[in-house]
């Protein structure tokens, strides 16, 4: 397998793992929410307050952050994005070095 094909394979494999973990998190969120509601209402675990609402809301917020990470952040900040950023920085540094070398040569020719 060529290096590029291997990188594409690894990227696809990692994306599948991320999505699989997200779906597992979703199922766990649903089952956990049901358990919290049952624990509060049917089992009588502090029935005077509706604490399960806070727990489910916080967990839901964490789940939304997980969705954002998988489908938004990691979708466009992948290996190709990294390579592009590295290439831009290398090109910028190369231009600066060329400019400094040109300035040094100009200074050297004017001093002679």
Protein Blocks (a to p, Z undefined) as FASTA:
>chain_A
ZZklmmmmmmmmmmmmmmmmmmmmmmmmmmmmmmmmmmmmmnopaklbcfklmmmmmmmm
mmmmmmmmmmmmmmmmcfklmmmmmmmmmmmmmmmmmmmmmmmmmmmmmmZZ
